[in-house]
Amino acid sequence: MLEIFAGGHLFAGWNARRSRFPWRVALSACCCLAWAYIVPMTSLLDGLVLYGSVVYGSFFILIWGGLLFCYRESPWVVLFNAVVGYTLQHGVSGLSDMLDYVGVYEILPFPALAIVLHLGLAAILYACCYRLLSPRIRRQGRVVVDSSAMLVLSTIAILVDIVIGLFIMKLDETDHNTGYLLLLAMYNVLVCMFLLYILFTLVTNRGFELEMRVMEGMLAEQRRQFEMTSRTIDLINRKCHDLKYQIRRLGNGDVRVDRGALRELENAVDIYDSTVDSGNRALDVILTEKRLLCDQRSIELTCMADGKALSSLEDPEIYALFGNILDNAIEAVERLPQSAGRDITLIVRRQGVMVSIHEENRCAETPRFHDGLPVTTKDNEPGWHGFGMRSIRSIVEGHGGVLTVGAERGTFRLDAVLPIAAFTETNQCR
């Protein structure tokens, strides 16, 4: 029971914890151990497979319930942790049987050393599995499973872990063919390892599928926003040209206006002054949009951009790339007081056959990083935010580029380098 309990919690570090988590773990551990202590084991030792299936099945259900009590996750995610823990314990049991069949336990000078050896074997196996399998979860940051597939796999795992294990125990009592028993134990361990591989492959594929679906939705939404913002900028440009004509008429004394109309003219001219001409239409749209947003929130956005160097990127990719970069920067700078330097710097320039993108901004606190990207500070639905940074990395790496992010002394920096198709001239915008 201790081994199953430890195995169930081994890969649960990515799960959302419930309040008073340490107390919940302690209480669930006490309940599991109490049940393991009071359940009658005489019939199990007599080799009754049906009774053993009920006993070990109750162990599994109790572990599953204990994990649900400790973690704020769906029953399917917690079922994954329970099956992993049960399968790990069964693998340890198989390895221990192999040592027993080859006579290792018989040569130990003290019986208590058998327990120490068994626990050491469990620790080594758990550590190796964690080292090999945890990167599959670490990249996506959370366990995501499909309910139907998880139900099928958990059923298979329980049949293997309980029924086959009890069958081997029964053979151990009736058949003393050491070679045959050793072969069965080896088969048992291999099946457990194969089940673990299938379980983690399921989680990895499901996580990638969900991530791609979310990112595709984000790109579609950003493409729609780009088209809408592009139309808005065109409208602003036409309106500003009309206003310039009205201003000339005012200068000639043809029309008399009130102060409110003059303020409207002044605001419209300010909007026109915010437009950017970098040599790339998509970049102009997103920079103009974010500059207007920064003006509304008292943030200074300074940019020096060579839009022609981004010719290898599609318009939606440019909008998504720089939209996410600036949205993250604006969100960080907004947390700063007005007197703390609320400014954002963006530089896009050609360097040989590459284009470099550099963005930096002040931040209220140094962010934590996971898998080379900053961890989101948003509280709702932990683990599935941060798709903005993943989208940035996906676009950069998708064009053969390299993305580097870091933070030091209250300043966040983002650098990306991508190859460009042809020579471009620098066109600066301020």
C-alpha positions as CSV (number, residue, x, y, z in Angstrom):
1,M,0.0,0.0,0.0
2,L,2.9,2.4,0.8
3,E,4.4,1.7,-2.6
4,I,1.1,2.3,-4.5
5,F,0.5,5.5,-2.5
6,A,4.0,6.8,-3.3
7,G,3.6,5.8,-7.0
8,G,0.3,7.6,-7.2
9,H,1.7,10.8,-6.0
10,L,5.0,10.5,-8.0
11,F,3.7,12.1,-11.2
12,A,1.0,14.2,-9.5
13,G,3.3,17.3,-9.0
14,W,1.7,18.9,-12.1
15,N,-1.8,18.5,-10.7
16,A,-3.7,21.4,-9.1
17,R,-3.6,20.9,-5.3
18,R,-6.6,21.3,-3.0
19,S,-6.4,23.6,0.1
20,R,-4.6,22.2,3.1
21,F,-2.8,19.8,0.8
22,P,-0.3,18.4,3.4
23,W,-3.1,17.5,5.8
24,R,-5.1,15.9,3.1
25,V,-2.0,13.7,2.1
26,A,-1.5,12.7,5.7
27,L,-5.1,11.9,6.3
28,S,-5.4,9.8,3.0
29,A,-2.2,8.0,3.9
30,C,-3.5,7.1,7.3
31,C,-6.8,5.8,5.8
32,C,-4.9,3.7,3.2
33,L,-2.6,2.2,5.8
34,A,-5.4,1.5,8.2
35,W,-7.4,-0.4,5.6
36,A,-4.3,-2.4,4.6
37,Y,-3.8,-3.2,8.2
38,I,-7.3,-4.4,9.1
39,V,-8.2,-6.3,5.9
40,P,-7.9,-10.1,6.4
41,M,-5.0,-11.6,4.5
42,T,-5.4,-15.3,5.4
43,S,-7.5,-16.2,2.4
44,L,-5.1,-14.2,0.2
45,L,-2.2,-16.3,1.4
46,D,-4.2,-19.4,0.7
47,G,-4.1,-18.5,-3.0
48,L,-7.8,-17.6,-3.6
49,V,-7.6,-15.4,-6.7
50,L,-11.1,-14.0,-6.4
51,Y,-10.6,-12.9,-2.8
52,G,-7.2,-11.4,-3.7
53,S,-8.8,-9.5,-6.6
54,V,-11.3,-8.0,-4.3
55,V,-8.6,-7.0,-1.7
56,Y,-6.2,-5.5,-4.2
57,G,-9.1,-3.9,-6.1
58,S,-10.1,-2.2,-2.9
59,F,-6.5,-0.9,-2.5
60,F,-6.7,0.6,-6.0
61,I,-10.1,2.3,-5.3
62,L,-8.9,3.6,-2.0
63,I,-5.8,5.1,-3.6
64,W,-7.9,6.7,-6.4
65,G,-10.2,8.2,-3.8
66,G,-7.3,9.5,-1.8
67,L,-5.8,11.2,-4.8
68,L,-9.2,12.8,-5.6
69,F,-9.2,14.0,-2.0
70,C,-5.8,15.7,-2.5
71,Y,-5.9,17.1,-6.0
72,R,-8.3,19.5,-7.7
73,E,-8.4,17.6,-11.0
74,S,-10.9,15.6,-13.1
75,P,-11.4,11.9,-12.1
76,W,-9.7,10.8,-15.3
77,V,-6.5,12.7,-14.6
78,V,-6.5,11.3,-11.0
79,L,-7.2,7.8,-12.4
80,F,-4.1,8.2,-14.6
81,N,-2.0,8.8,-11.4
82,A,-3.6,5.9,-9.6
83,V,-3.0,3.5,-12.5
84,V,0.6,4.7,-12.8
85,G,1.2,4.1,-9.1
86,Y,-0.4,0.7,-9.1
87,T,1.6,-0.3,-12.2
88,L,4.9,0.9,-10.7
89,Q,4.2,-1.1,-7.5
90,H,3.5,-4.2,-9.6
91,G,6.7,-3.7,-11.5
92,V,8.6,-3.5,-8.2
93,S,6.8,-6.7,-7.1
94,G,7.9,-8.5,-10.3
95,L,11.5,-7.4,-9.8
96,S,11.5,-8.5,-6.2
97,D,10.1,-11.9,-7.3
98,M,12.9,-12.3,-9.8
99,L,15.5,-11.7,-7.0
100,D,13.6,-14.2,-4.9
101,Y,13.6,-16.9,-7.6
102,V,17.4,-16.6,-8.3
103,G,18.0,-17.0,-4.5
104,V,19.2,-13.4,-3.6
105,Y,17.0,-13.2,-0.5
106,E,18.2,-16.6,0.8
107,I,21.8,-15.4,1.0
108,L,21.0,-12.3,3.1
109,P,22.4,-12.6,6.6
110,F,19.4,-10.9,8.3
111,P,15.7,-11.3,7.3
112,A,15.2,-7.5,7.8
113,L,17.6,-6.8,4.9
114,A,15.1,-8.3,2.5
115,I,12.7,-5.4,3.3
116,V,15.6,-2.9,2.9
117,L,16.5,-4.4,-0.4
118,H,12.9,-4.4,-1.6
119,L,12.4,-0.7,-0.7
120,G,15.7,0.2,-2.3
121,L,14.6,-1.6,-5.4
122,A,11.3,0.4,-5.4
123,A,13.2,3.7,-4.9
124,I,15.5,2.9,-7.8
125,L,12.7,1.9,-10.2
126,Y,10.6,5.0,-9.2
127,A,13.5,7.3,-9.7
128,C,14.4,5.8,-13.1
129,C,10.8,6.0,-14.3
130,Y,10.4,9.6,-13.1
131,R,13.6,10.6,-14.9
132,L,12.6,8.9,-18.1
133,L,8.9,9.7,-18.2
134,S,8.5,13.1,-16.5
135,P,9.8,15.1,-19.5
136,R,6.7,14.0,-21.4
137,I,4.6,15.9,-18.9
138,R,7.0,18.7,-18.1
139,R,6.9,20.2,-21.6
140,Q,3.1,20.7,-21.7
141,G,2.9,21.5,-18.0
142,R,-0.1,19.4,-17.2
143,V,-1.6,15.9,-17.4
144,V,-4.4,15.7,-20.0
145,V,-6.1,12.4,-20.8
146,D,-9.0,11.2,-22.9
147,S,-11.7,9.7,-20.8
148,S,-12.6,6.7,-23.0
149,A,-8.9,5.7,-23.7
150,M,-8.1,6.1,-20.0
151,L,-11.0,3.8,-19.0
152,V,-9.8,1.1,-21.4
153,L,-6.1,1.4,-20.4
154,S,-7.0,1.4,-16.7
155,T,-9.1,-1.7,-17.1
156,I,-6.2,-3.5,-18.8
157,A,-3.7,-2.3,-16.2
158,I,-5.8,-3.5,-13.3
159,L,-6.3,-6.9,-15.0
160,V,-2.5,-7.2,-15.5
161,D,-1.6,-5.8,-12.1
162,I,-4.1,-7.8,-10.0
163,V,-5.1,-11.0,-11.9
164,I,-1.7,-11.9,-13.4
165,G,0.0,-11.0,-10.2
166,L,-2.3,-13.3,-8.2
167,F,-1.9,-16.0,-10.8
168,I,1.9,-15.9,-10.3
169,M,1.4,-16.0,-6.5
170,K,-0.7,-19.1,-6.9
171,L,1.8,-20.8,-9.2
172,D,4.5,-19.9,-6.6
173,E,2.6,-22.0,-4.0
174,T,2.0,-25.0,-6.3
175,D,4.8,-25.1,-8.9
176,H,8.5,-25.0,-7.9
177,N,9.9,-24.8,-11.5
178,T,12.2,-21.9,-10.8
179,G,12.9,-21.2,-14.5
180,Y,9.2,-21.0,-15.4
181,L,8.5,-18.7,-12.5
182,L,11.4,-16.5,-13.3
183,L,10.2,-16.2,-16.9
184,L,6.7,-15.2,-15.7
185,A,8.1,-12.6,-13.4
186,M,10.2,-11.1,-16.2
187,Y,7.1,-11.1,-18.4
188,N,5.2,-9.4,-15.6
189,V,7.8,-6.6,-15.4
190,L,8.0,-6.1,-19.1
191,V,4.2,-5.8,-19.4
192,C,4.2,-3.2,-16.6
193,M,6.9,-1.1,-18.4
194,F,4.9,-1.4,-21.6
195,L,1.7,-0.2,-19.9
196,L,3.6,2.8,-18.4
197,Y,4.9,3.7,-21.9
198,I,1.4,3.5,-23.4
199,L,-0.1,5.6,-20.5
200,F,2.5,8.4,-21.0
201,T,2.2,8.3,-24.7
202,L,-1.5,8.8,-24.4
203,V,-1.0,11.8,-22.1
204,T,1.7,13.3,-24.4
205,N,-0.4,12.9,-27.6
206,R,-3.5,14.3,-25.9
207,G,-1.6,17.2,-24.6
208,F,-0.1,18.1,-28.0
209,E,-3.5,17.7,-29.6
210,L,-5.2,20.1,-27.1
211,E,-2.3,22.6,-27.4
212,M,-2.5,22.6,-31.2
213,R,-6.2,23.1,-31.1
214,V,-5.9,26.0,-28.7
215,M,-3.1,27.6,-30.8
216,E,-5.0,27.1,-34.0
217,G,-8.0,28.9,-32.4
218,M,-5.7,31.7,-31.2
219,L,-4.2,32.1,-34.7
220,A,-7.7,32.2,-36.3
221,E,-8.9,34.8,-33.7
222,Q,-5.7,36.9,-34.3
223,R,-6.3,36.7,-38.1
224,R,-9.8,38.0,-37.6
225,Q,-8.5,40.8,-35.3
226,F,-5.9,41.6,-37.9
227,E,-8.4,42.0,-40.7
228,M,-10.7,44.0,-38.4
229,T,-7.9,46.3,-37.2
230,S,-6.6,46.7,-40.7
231,R,-10.0,48.0,-41.8
232,T,-10.1,50.3,-38.7
233,I,-6.7,51.8,-39.5
234,D,-7.8,52.4,-43.1
235,L,-10.9,54.2,-41.8
236,I,-8.7,56.3,-39.4
237,N,-6.4,57.3,-42.3
238,R,-9.3,58.4,-44.5
239,K,-10.9,60.3,-41.6
240,C,-7.6,62.1,-40.8
241,H,-7.2,63.1,-44.5
242,D,-10.7,64.5,-44.4
243,L,-9.8,66.4,-41.2
244,K,-6.7,67.8,-42.7
245,Y,-8.9,69.2,-45.5
246,Q,-11.2,70.7,-42.9
247,I,-8.2,72.3,-41.1
248,R,-7.1,74.0,-44.3
249,R,-10.6,75.4,-44.6
250,L,-10.4,76.7,-41.1
251,G,-7.1,78.3,-41.9
252,N,-8.7,80.1,-44.8
253,G,-11.5,81.4,-42.4
254,D,-14.3,79.7,-44.3
255,V,-15.8,77.9,-41.3
256,R,-16.2,78.8,-37.7
257,V,-16.0,76.0,-35.2
258,D,-16.3,75.7,-31.4
259,R,-13.7,74.5,-28.9
260,G,-15.2,71.0,-28.8
261,A,-14.7,70.6,-32.6
262,L,-11.1,71.8,-32.2
263,R,-10.4,69.2,-29.5
264,E,-11.9,66.6,-31.8
265,L,-9.6,67.6,-34.5
266,E,-6.6,67.6,-32.2
267,N,-7.5,64.0,-31.0
268,A,-7.8,62.8,-34.5
269,V,-4.5,64.3,-35.5
270,D,-3.0,62.5,-32.4
271,I,-4.4,59.2,-33.7
272,Y,-2.9,59.9,-37.1
273,D,0.5,60.7,-35.5
274,S,0.3,57.2,-33.9
275,T,0.3,55.4,-37.2
276,V,3.5,53.6,-38.1
277,D,5.2,53.1,-41.4
278,S,7.7,50.3,-41.1
279,G,7.5,49.0,-44.7
280,N,5.3,46.0,-43.7
281,R,1.5,46.4,-43.7
282,A,0.8,43.8,-41.0
283,L,3.5,45.1,-38.7
284,D,2.2,48.7,-39.2
285,V,-1.3,47.6,-38.2
286,I,-0.2,45.8,-35.0
287,L,2.2,48.5,-33.9
288,T,-0.4,51.3,-34.5
289,E,-3.0,49.3,-32.6
290,K,-0.6,48.7,-29.6
291,R,0.7,52.2,-29.6
292,L,-2.8,53.6,-29.3
293,L,-3.4,51.1,-26.5
294,C,-0.2,52.2,-24.8
295,D,-1.2,55.9,-25.1
296,Q,-4.5,55.1,-23.3
297,R,-2.7,53.4,-20.5
298,S,0.2,55.9,-20.0
299,I,2.8,53.5,-21.4
300,E,5.7,54.7,-23.6
301,L,6.2,52.4,-26.6
302,T,9.4,53.1,-28.5
303,C,10.1,51.1,-31.7
304,M,12.7,50.9,-34.4
305,A,11.4,48.5,-37.0
306,D,12.5,47.3,-40.4
307,G,9.3,45.7,-41.6
308,K,10.7,44.6,-44.9
309,A,13.0,42.2,-43.1
310,L,10.0,40.2,-42.2
311,S,9.1,39.3,-45.7
312,S,9.4,35.5,-45.0
313,L,6.5,35.7,-42.5
314,E,2.8,35.7,-43.5
315,D,0.6,38.6,-42.3
316,P,-1.3,36.5,-39.7
317,E,2.0,35.2,-38.3
318,I,3.4,38.8,-38.0
319,Y,0.2,39.9,-36.3
320,A,0.3,36.9,-33.9
321,L,4.0,37.2,-33.2
322,F,4.2,40.9,-32.4
323,G,0.7,41.0,-30.9
324,N,1.6,38.4,-28.3
325,I,5.0,40.0,-27.6
326,L,3.5,43.4,-27.0
327,D,0.4,42.1,-25.1
328,N,2.7,40.3,-22.6
329,A,4.9,43.5,-22.3
330,I,1.8,45.8,-21.8
331,E,0.4,43.4,-19.2
332,A,3.7,43.4,-17.2
333,V,4.3,47.2,-17.4
334,E,0.7,47.9,-16.3
335,R,1.5,46.5,-12.9
336,L,4.2,49.2,-12.4
337,P,3.4,52.5,-10.7
338,Q,3.4,55.6,-12.9
339,S,6.8,56.8,-11.6
340,A,8.6,53.4,-12.3
341,G,9.4,53.8,-15.9
342,R,6.4,52.4,-17.8
343,D,8.1,51.9,-21.1
344,I,8.5,49.2,-23.8
345,T,11.3,49.0,-26.3
346,L,10.9,47.0,-29.6
347,I,13.7,46.7,-32.2
348,V,13.4,44.8,-35.4
349,R,16.4,45.0,-37.7
350,R,18.4,43.1,-40.3
351,Q,21.7,41.6,-39.3
352,G,23.3,40.0,-42.3
353,V,21.0,37.3,-43.6
354,M,19.0,37.2,-40.4
355,V,16.4,39.5,-38.8
356,S,16.6,40.1,-35.0
357,I,13.7,41.0,-32.8
358,H,14.5,42.5,-29.5
359,E,11.9,43.5,-26.9
360,E,12.5,44.7,-23.3
361,N,10.3,46.1,-20.6
362,R,10.4,46.7,-16.9
363,C,8.5,44.2,-14.7
364,A,7.2,44.4,-11.1
365,E,8.7,41.1,-10.2
366,T,11.0,38.6,-11.8
367,P,8.9,35.9,-13.5
368,R,9.5,32.2,-12.9
369,F,10.6,30.2,-16.0
370,H,9.5,26.7,-17.1
371,D,10.9,25.0,-20.1
372,G,12.6,28.2,-21.2
373,L,9.4,30.3,-21.1
374,P,8.0,32.5,-18.3
375,V,5.3,30.9,-16.2
376,T,1.9,32.7,-16.3
377,T,0.8,34.6,-13.2
378,K,-2.9,34.1,-14.1
379,D,-4.8,32.1,-11.5
380,N,-7.7,30.6,-13.3
381,E,-7.1,27.3,-15.0
382,P,-3.5,26.9,-14.0
383,G,-1.2,25.2,-16.5
384,W,-3.1,26.1,-19.7
385,H,-2.2,29.8,-19.9
386,G,1.1,30.9,-21.5
387,F,-0.1,30.0,-25.0
388,G,1.0,33.5,-26.1
389,M,4.6,32.7,-25.4
390,R,4.2,29.2,-26.9
391,S,2.7,30.8,-30.0
392,I,5.7,33.1,-30.2
393,R,8.1,30.2,-29.9
394,S,6.1,28.1,-32.4
395,I,6.3,30.9,-35.1
396,V,10.0,31.6,-34.5
397,E,11.1,28.0,-34.5
398,G,8.7,27.2,-37.4
399,H,10.8,29.5,-39.6
400,G,14.1,28.1,-38.5
401,G,14.7,30.7,-35.8
402,V,15.8,30.8,-32.2
403,L,13.9,32.4,-29.3
404,T,15.5,33.4,-26.0
405,V,13.8,35.0,-23.1
406,G,15.1,36.1,-19.7
407,A,14.7,38.5,-16.8
408,E,17.3,40.2,-14.7
409,R,17.1,43.1,-12.2
410,G,13.5,44.0,-12.9
411,T,13.9,43.9,-16.7
412,F,12.4,41.3,-19.0
413,R,14.1,40.7,-22.3
414,L,13.0,38.8,-25.4
415,D,15.3,38.1,-28.4
416,A,14.4,36.2,-31.5
417,V,16.6,35.6,-34.6
418,L,15.0,34.4,-37.9
419,P,16.5,34.0,-41.4
420,I,15.3,36.4,-44.1
421,A,14.8,35.8,-47.8
422,A,16.5,38.8,-49.4
423,F,18.3,42.0,-48.7
424,T,16.1,44.8,-47.2
425,E,16.7,48.4,-46.4
426,T,16.3,49.7,-42.9
427,N,13.1,51.7,-42.4
428,Q,12.9,53.2,-38.9
429,C,9.7,54.3,-37.2
430,R,9.6,56.2,-33.9
